Amino acid sequence: MSIATGKKFAEVIDDPSDLGVLYKFNVYMIDGSEIVQRFMQNIDNYHHGKPYVDPVPLEKVFNRWPRLQRARM
């Protein structure tokens, strides 16, 4: 459903400023849906006794936070 929505939005945009929205939609909705699907497949494989160590690239959607450091005084 998210892929169909992204395709439809790409067809109807008429202003270049909408490209930013389309990019965010692609990253967080389409890639996010595929990542969740792979993660859920790992869980399903675990419960059915199948190999379940398929790495899921969560860093595509979730950025790493910078390492916090103490302030110098």
C-alpha positions in Angstrom: 0.0 0.0 0.0 2.8 2.4 0.8 4.4 1.8 -2.6 1.1 2.5 -4.4 0.7 5.7 -2.4 4.2 6.8 -3.3 3.7 6.1 -7.0 0.4 8.0 -7.0 1.9 11.0 -5.2 4.8 11.0 -7.7 2.3 11.2 -10.5 0.3 14.1 -9.1 3.1 16.4 -7.8 3.3 19.6 -9.9 5.7 21.8 -7.9 9.4 21.1 -7.3 8.9 21.8 -3.6 6.9 18.6 -3.4 10.0 16.5 -4.2 11.2 16.9 -0.6 7.9 15.5 0.7 8.2 12.6 -1.8 11.8 11.9 -0.7 10.7 11.8 3.0 7.8 9.6 2.1 10.1 7.2 0.2 12.6 7.0 3.0 10.3 6.6 5.9 7.2 4.9 4.5 8.4 2.7 1.7 11.8 1.8 3.1 10.4 1.6 6.6 7.6 -0.7 5.5 10.2 -3.0 3.8 12.4 -3.0 6.9 9.5 -3.8 9.2 8.5 -6.6 6.8 12.0 -8.1 7.0 12.0 -7.8 10.8 8.7 -9.5 11.1 9.9 -12.3 8.8 12.8 -12.9 11.1 10.4 -13.2 14.0 8.1 -15.6 12.1 11.1 -17.7 11.0 12.2 -17.9 14.7 8.8 -19.2 15.8 8.7 -21.8 13.0 12.3 -23.1 13.6 13.8 -21.6 10.4 17.0 -19.6 10.1 16.2 -16.2 11.3 19.5 -14.2 11.3 18.7 -12.0 8.3 20.3 -8.6 9.1 17.8 -5.8 9.0 19.2 -2.4 8.0 17.5 -0.3 10.6 20.1 2.5 10.1 18.3 3.4 6.8 15.4 4.8 8.8 16.8 5.4 12.3 19.9 7.6 12.4 22.5 7.1 15.0 22.6 9.8 17.6 25.9 11.5 18.1 27.9 10.4 21.1 27.4 12.8 24.0 30.4 14.3 25.7 30.8 16.1 28.9 31.1 19.9 28.6 34.5 21.4 29.4 34.5 23.8 32.3 
